[in-house]
Amino acid sequence: MKRMRPGKMLLVLFITAFSTVLLTGHIYNRAVINRMQKETIANLEYRADFYSDAMRRDKDKLSKGCRNLLENVENEASYFPIPESTVDKSLTVSFVDTWMAERKYNGTSGHEGTDIMAVKNERGLYPVLSMTDGTVTNLGWLEKGGYRVGITSDSGTYYYYAHLDSYGNIQKGDKIKAGQFIGYMGDSGYGEEGTTGQFDVHLHFGIYSYETGEEISVNPYYVLLSLEKKKLKYSYS
């Protein structure tokens, strides 16, 4: 039997190994796609990663329900909810990803939103704007959320603004435009109506879906991150 030359043997081994890697990668990618296409919006990984660059880039791999919610928010989210001051540039805000971080008030729960913190800890100073078009479907006091506004878009997605100091000229049932003034950032909540001062001034912002018949929150952090350069300008100081 004719023996294979060492160089040719190495080439065959390399081609075999390379083909195996390609096949393994293809199988893995197909498994990932199959898993994503079976996910629902209740999937914790989907909810935590909602609206991230990676998710938006690969949205065609998502299930229909997951893709629909993502595209609805893509079409609806127009402005960052806190405008830029044209009078005092130091009046900035900050936020980090704290979705599902532990919160303790009347028990332990997961944080279903993002807190936009006021650099100047003064209630009634920072205007709050609606991120989207929609209808005011909730307005008033919640023990945990304080004075809050809930705006439901035409797609049925619910945008939640909590811990306000006061409201703009809005009422339940009003049609709202993206960028419309809805109130002032405050520190209300965690008690009976009118309670303030239990935490620093901030806006708690949340996004919810009721498509499946149950209330499901998704992480709003990446939505806010994408809108940082879409701030309207207001005169306040």
Residue pairs with C-beta under 8 A, 6 or more apart in sequence:
4 12
32 61
33 61
36 58
36 61
36 62
36 63
36 66
37 61
37 62
37 63
38 63
39 45
39 46
39 62
39 63
39 66
40 46
40 63
40 65
40 66
40 212
41 47
41 65
41 66
41 69
41 209
41 211
41 212
41 216
41 218
42 212
42 214
42 216
43 66
46 55
46 62
46 66
46 218
47 99
47 216
47 217
47 218
47 219
48 99
48 100
48 219
49 55
49 219
49 222
50 70
50 207
50 218
50 219
50 220
50 222
50 223
51 70
51 73
51 74
51 218
51 219
51 220
51 222
51 223
51 226
52 222
53 222
55 62
55 70
55 222
56 70
56 74
59 67
59 70
59 71
60 67
62 70
65 211
65 212
68 211
69 157
69 209
69 211
69 218
72 153
72 155
72 157
73 157
73 207
73 223
75 155
76 131
76 132
76 133
76 134
76 153
76 155
76 157
76 178
77 131
77 132
77 223
77 226
77 227
78 131
78 132
78 133
78 178
78 179
78 227
78 230
79 129
79 130
79 131
79 178
79 179
79 227
79 230
79 231
79 232
80 129
80 131
80 224
80 227
80 228
80 230
80 231
80 232
81 116
81 128
81 129
81 130
81 131
81 161
81 203
81 205
81 224
82 93
82 116
82 126
82 127
82 128
82 129
82 185
82 203
82 231
83 127
83 129
83 231
83 232
83 233
83 234
84 231
84 232
84 233
84 234
85 91
85 233
85 234
85 235
85 236
85 237
86 233
86 234
86 235
87 235
87 236
87 237
88 236
88 237
90 119
90 120
91 118
91 119
91 120
91 125
91 126
91 236
91 237
92 119
93 116
93 117
93 118
93 119
93 126
93 203
94 116
94 117
94 119
95 114
95 115
95 116
95 117
95 221
95 224
96 114
96 221
97 114
97 219
97 221
98 111
98 114
98 115
98 221
99 110
99 111
99 112
99 113
99 114
99 217
99 219
99 220
99 221
100 110
100 111
100 112
100 219
101 110
101 111
102 108
102 109
102 110
102 111
103 109
103 110
103 111
105 144
105 190
106 143
106 144
112 206
112 208
112 217
113 160
113 162
113 204
113 205
113 206
113 207
113 217
113 220
114 204
114 205
114 206
114 219
114 220
114 221
114 224
115 202
115 203
115 204
115 205
116 185
116 202
116 203
116 204
116 205
116 224
117 200
117 201
117 202
118 125
118 126
118 185
118 200
118 201
118 202
120 201
121 200
121 201
122 201
123 165
123 184
123 185
123 186
123 187
123 196
123 201
124 165
124 166
124 184
124 185
124 186
125 184
125 185
125 201
125 236
126 184
126 185
126 201
126 203
126 236
127 181
127 183
127 184
127 185
127 234
127 236
128 149
128 161
128 164
128 181
128 182
128 183
128 184
128 185
128 203
129 179
129 180
129 181
129 182
129 232
130 151
130 159
130 161
130 176
130 177
130 178
130 179
130 180
130 182
131 159
131 178
131 205
131 223
131 227
132 151
132 153
132 157
132 159
132 176
132 178
133 153
133 154
133 175
133 176
133 177
133 178
134 151
134 152
134 153
134 154
134 159
134 175
134 176
135 151
135 152
135 173
135 174
135 175
135 176
136 149
136 150
136 151
136 170
136 171
136 172
136 173
136 174
136 176
137 150
137 151
137 152
137 158
137 172
138 148
138 149
138 150
138 160
138 172
139 148
139 149
139 150
139 167
139 170
139 171
139 172
140 147
140 148
141 147
141 148
141 188
141 193
142 148
142 162
142 189
143 189
143 190
143 191
143 192
144 162
144 189
144 190
145 160
145 162
145 163
145 189
145 204
146 162
146 163
146 164
146 186
146 187
146 188
146 189
146 190
146 195
146 196
147 162
147 163
147 164
147 165
147 166
147 167
147 183
147 186
147 188
147 189
148 160
148 161
148 162
148 163
148 164
149 160
149 161
149 164
149 167
149 170
149 182
149 183
150 158
150 159
150 160
150 161
151 158
151 159
151 161
151 176
151 182
152 158
152 159
153 159
156 209
156 210
156 211
157 207
157 208
157 209
158 207
158 208
158 209
158 210
159 205
159 206
159 207
160 204
160 205
160 206
160 207
160 208
161 182
161 183
161 203
161 204
161 205
162 189
162 203
162 204
162 205
162 206
163 185
163 186
163 187
163 188
163 189
163 199
163 201
163 202
163 203
163 204
164 182
164 183
164 184
164 185
164 186
164 188
164 203
165 183
165 184
165 185
165 186
165 187
165 188
165 196
165 201
166 183
166 184
166 186
167 182
167 183
168 180
168 181
168 182
168 183
170 176
170 180
170 182
170 183
176 182
179 232
185 201
185 202
185 203
186 196
186 201
187 196
187 197
187 198
187 199
187 200
187 201
187 202
188 194
188 195
188 196
189 195
189 198
189 199
190 198
190 199
191 198
205 220
205 224
206 217
206 220
207 217
207 218
207 220
207 223
208 215
208 216
208 217
208 218
209 215
209 216
209 218
210 216
